[in-house]
């Protein structure tokens, strides 16, 4: 079982990676939100580590950003 602190840290780490990749691609939060089919405030919560994305949203983010889910979860370097 993963502790609450570990879960919160993971959400923040994922959010930071999403933000970094979005900025590398020179996209806005609105661009990403539209591309994956969510409202901009929802995507903003992903980046802040406040809200977890669904499997389908994770898949869409990985495809859009050309990264692996393993990378987002800290299981691989890229």
C-alpha positions as CSV (number, residue, x, y, z in Angstrom):
1,X,0.0,0.0,0.0
2,X,1.3,3.4,-0.9
3,X,1.2,6.1,1.7
4,X,-0.8,9.3,1.3
5,X,2.5,11.3,1.3
6,X,4.0,9.2,-1.4
7,X,0.8,9.5,-3.5
8,X,0.9,13.3,-3.1
9,X,4.6,13.5,-4.0
10,X,3.9,11.3,-7.1
11,X,1.1,13.7,-8.2
12,X,3.4,16.7,-7.8
13,X,6.2,14.9,-9.7
14,X,3.9,14.0,-12.6
15,X,2.5,17.5,-12.7
16,X,6.0,19.0,-12.9
17,X,6.9,16.6,-15.8
18,X,3.7,17.5,-17.6
19,X,4.5,21.2,-17.2
20,X,8.1,20.9,-18.3
21,X,7.1,18.9,-21.4
22,X,4.3,21.3,-22.3
23,X,6.7,24.2,-22.0
24,X,9.3,22.4,-24.1
25,X,6.7,22.1,-26.8
26,X,5.7,25.8,-26.4
27,X,2.1,24.8,-25.7
28,X,-0.4,26.6,-23.4
29,X,-2.4,24.8,-20.8
30,X,-5.4,25.6,-23.0
31,X,-3.8,23.9,-26.0
32,X,-3.1,20.7,-24.1
33,X,-6.6,20.7,-22.5
34,X,-8.3,21.0,-25.9
35,X,-6.1,18.3,-27.3
36,X,-7.0,15.8,-24.6
37,X,-10.6,16.8,-24.2
38,X,-10.7,18.5,-20.8
39,X,-11.3,22.0,-19.6
40,X,-8.2,24.2,-19.0
41,X,-8.8,24.4,-15.2
42,X,-8.8,20.5,-15.1
43,X,-5.5,20.3,-16.9
44,X,-4.1,23.0,-14.6
45,X,-4.9,20.8,-11.6
46,X,-3.0,17.9,-13.3
47,X,0.1,20.2,-13.5
48,X,-0.3,21.4,-9.9
49,X,-0.6,17.8,-8.6
50,X,-4.1,18.4,-7.2
51,X,-6.0,16.1,-9.5
52,X,-5.2,12.7,-11.0
53,X,-5.9,12.1,-14.6
54,X,-7.8,9.0,-15.9
55,X,-6.2,6.2,-17.9
56,X,-7.6,7.6,-21.1
57,X,-6.3,11.1,-20.2
58,X,-2.9,9.7,-19.3
59,X,-2.8,7.9,-22.7
60,X,-3.7,11.1,-24.5
61,X,-1.0,13.1,-22.7
62,X,1.6,10.5,-23.4
63,X,0.7,10.5,-27.1
64,X,0.5,14.3,-27.3
65,X,3.8,14.8,-25.5
66,X,5.6,11.8,-27.1
67,X,6.6,10.4,-23.7
68,X,5.9,7.2,-21.9
69,X,3.7,6.6,-18.9
70,X,6.8,5.1,-17.2
71,X,8.6,8.4,-17.6
72,X,5.7,10.3,-16.1
73,X,5.5,7.9,-13.1
74,X,9.3,8.1,-12.5
75,X,10.0,4.5,-13.7
76,X,12.1,5.5,-16.7
77,X,14.3,8.4,-17.7
78,X,12.2,9.3,-20.8
